[in-house]
Amino acid sequence: PGFPNHYSFYDHLKNEAVHYHLSYLRSALGISNDSFVFACFSRPQKMEPGIFGTWMQILKEADASVMLFISYETTMERNLKQCAESHEVDPNRLVFMDLVPFKEHMKRYPIVDVFLDTVLCSGCSSICEALWTGIPAICIAGDRMCNRIGHSLLVAAGLKELVAENLDSYKSLALMLYFD
């Protein structure tokens, strides 16, 4: 199992939740059914100001959208909400989920419309999970192994059109998927 021509091994068969996850409701997180959900499930250490600012630009232009995160700590929530306010984005548009066991976590993916990757250190497991559950992921082609993982996974999955060259094209891809 895994992706062809990619260094990592990902056992998608452990994702039993993939077959019954559609019962997970947006309302459990306070997300309206008509909201478009962008998500990043990476740890906060991977979120640097450039990508966070791009996410806030996306939310400003995609006015019926929210951004979904895993809450790894309350400090993270407070800091990201303050950053959202500094970008003139309503902090309530940032939705935080508790960290839960893997099978419960996998039930959450169907509420996501587009997964947004980080830049300095790309997601690996989270991008694999998104792809295995049918969620498109957007990343930026980096110049080091740690920030080329998403690129490699998307190319291996035949989705090279979701690999952006820079933050501007990343934002454009996200908005294209939002308005599609």
C-alpha positions as CSV (number, residue, x, y, z in Angstrom):
1,P,0.0,0.0,0.0
2,G,1.0,3.6,-0.5
3,F,1.7,5.9,-3.4
4,P,3.9,4.9,-6.4
5,N,7.3,6.5,-6.7
6,H,7.0,8.0,-3.2
7,Y,9.4,7.3,-0.3
8,S,6.8,6.8,2.4
9,F,4.5,3.8,3.2
10,Y,1.0,4.6,4.2
11,D,-1.4,1.9,5.2
12,H,-4.8,3.1,4.0
13,L,-6.3,-0.2,5.0
14,K,-6.1,0.9,8.7
15,N,-8.7,3.5,7.9
16,E,-11.8,1.5,8.6
17,A,-13.6,4.7,9.3
18,V,-13.4,5.6,5.6
19,H,-16.3,3.3,4.9
20,Y,-18.7,4.7,7.5
21,H,-17.5,8.2,8.2
22,L,-20.3,10.0,6.4
23,S,-22.4,10.1,9.6
24,Y,-20.1,12.7,11.2
25,L,-22.0,15.9,11.1
26,R,-20.8,19.5,10.7
27,S,-23.2,20.6,13.3
28,A,-21.2,18.7,16.0
29,L,-18.5,21.4,15.4
30,G,-20.9,24.2,15.0
31,I,-20.3,24.5,11.2
32,S,-23.3,25.3,9.1
33,N,-24.2,22.9,6.2
34,D,-23.8,25.7,3.7
35,S,-20.2,26.6,4.8
36,F,-17.2,25.7,2.7
37,V,-14.6,24.0,5.0
38,F,-10.9,24.5,4.4
39,A,-8.7,22.5,6.9
40,C,-5.2,22.0,8.1
41,F,-4.6,19.4,10.7
42,S,-0.9,20.0,11.0
43,R,0.7,20.8,14.4
44,P,1.1,24.6,15.1
45,Q,4.9,24.4,14.7
46,K,4.4,24.0,11.0
47,M,2.2,27.1,10.7
48,E,4.4,30.1,9.9
49,P,3.1,33.7,9.3
50,G,3.3,33.5,5.5
51,I,1.0,30.6,5.1
52,F,-1.3,31.7,7.9
53,G,-1.6,35.1,6.2
54,T,-2.5,33.4,2.9
55,W,-5.2,31.3,4.7
56,M,-6.6,34.6,6.1
57,Q,-6.6,36.1,2.6
58,I,-8.5,33.0,1.3
59,L,-11.1,33.3,4.1
60,K,-11.6,37.0,3.3
61,E,-12.4,36.2,-0.4
62,A,-14.3,33.0,0.3
63,D,-16.8,34.7,2.6
64,A,-18.9,31.5,3.2
65,S,-15.9,29.5,4.4
66,V,-14.3,28.5,7.7
67,M,-10.9,27.1,8.5
68,L,-10.8,23.9,10.5
69,F,-7.9,23.0,12.8
70,I,-7.1,20.3,15.4
71,S,-6.6,22.0,18.8
72,Y,-3.3,20.7,20.1
73,E,-3.3,23.2,23.0
74,T,-5.4,26.2,24.2
75,T,-2.5,28.6,23.6
76,M,-2.6,27.6,19.9
77,E,-6.3,28.5,19.7
78,R,-5.9,31.8,21.4
79,N,-2.8,32.8,19.3
80,L,-4.4,31.8,15.9
81,K,-7.6,33.7,16.8
82,Q,-5.6,36.8,17.7
83,C,-3.7,36.5,14.4
84,A,-7.0,36.2,12.5
85,E,-8.2,39.4,14.1
86,S,-5.0,41.1,13.1
87,H,-5.8,40.1,9.5
88,E,-9.4,41.4,9.9
89,V,-10.9,38.0,9.8
90,D,-13.6,37.0,12.3
91,P,-11.9,34.6,14.7
92,N,-15.1,32.6,14.9
93,R,-14.3,31.4,11.4
94,L,-11.5,29.4,12.8
95,V,-12.9,26.2,14.1
96,F,-11.0,24.0,16.5
97,M,-11.5,20.2,17.1
98,D,-10.3,18.2,20.0
99,L,-7.5,15.8,19.4
100,V,-9.2,12.3,19.3
101,P,-8.1,8.7,18.6
102,F,-7.3,8.0,14.9
103,K,-10.5,6.2,13.9
104,E,-12.6,9.1,15.3
105,H,-10.4,11.6,13.6
106,M,-10.9,9.8,10.2
107,K,-14.7,10.3,10.6
108,R,-14.1,14.1,10.4
109,Y,-12.7,14.2,6.9
110,P,-16.0,14.2,5.1
111,I,-16.8,17.6,6.5
112,V,-13.7,19.1,4.8
113,D,-14.0,20.5,1.3
114,V,-10.3,21.3,0.7
115,F,-7.2,20.5,2.7
116,L,-4.6,23.2,2.8
117,D,-1.0,22.2,3.5
118,T,1.7,24.1,5.4
119,V,4.8,25.3,3.6
120,L,8.0,25.0,5.7
121,C,7.3,21.4,6.7
122,S,4.7,19.7,4.6
123,G,2.1,17.3,5.9
124,C,2.5,13.7,5.2
125,S,-0.1,11.6,7.2
126,S,-2.7,14.4,6.9
127,I,-2.3,14.7,3.2
128,C,-2.5,10.9,2.8
129,E,-5.6,10.8,4.9
130,A,-7.2,13.6,2.9
131,L,-6.4,11.9,-0.4
132,W,-7.6,8.4,0.8
133,T,-10.9,10.0,1.9
134,G,-11.4,11.8,-1.4
135,I,-10.5,15.3,-0.2
136,P,-8.4,17.5,-2.5
137,A,-5.2,18.9,-0.9
138,I,-3.3,21.9,-2.0
139,C,0.5,22.4,-1.3
140,I,3.5,24.3,-2.5
141,A,6.4,22.7,-4.2
142,G,9.3,23.2,-1.8
143,D,13.0,23.1,-2.2
144,R,13.9,20.6,0.6
145,M,12.6,17.1,1.5
146,C,10.6,18.4,4.5
147,N,8.6,20.8,2.3
148,R,8.3,18.6,-0.8
149,I,6.4,15.7,0.8
150,G,2.9,17.1,-0.1
151,H,4.2,17.8,-3.7
152,S,5.5,14.3,-4.0
153,L,2.2,12.8,-2.7
154,L,0.0,14.8,-5.0
155,V,2.1,14.0,-8.0
156,A,2.1,10.3,-7.1
157,A,-1.7,10.5,-6.8
158,G,-2.0,12.1,-10.3
159,L,-2.9,15.5,-8.9
160,K,0.0,17.7,-9.9
161,E,-2.4,20.4,-10.8
162,L,-2.9,20.9,-7.0
163,V,0.7,21.8,-6.5
164,A,1.3,25.5,-6.4
165,E,4.6,27.3,-7.2
166,N,4.2,30.1,-4.6
167,L,1.7,31.6,-2.1
168,D,-0.2,33.5,-4.8
169,S,-0.9,30.5,-6.9
170,Y,-1.7,28.5,-3.7
171,K,-4.3,31.1,-2.9
172,S,-5.6,31.1,-6.5
173,L,-6.0,27.3,-6.4
174,A,-7.9,27.4,-3.1
175,L,-10.3,30.1,-4.4
176,M,-10.8,28.3,-7.7
177,L,-11.9,25.2,-5.8
178,Y,-14.1,27.4,-3.5
179,F,-15.9,29.1,-6.4
180,D,-16.1,25.9,-8.5
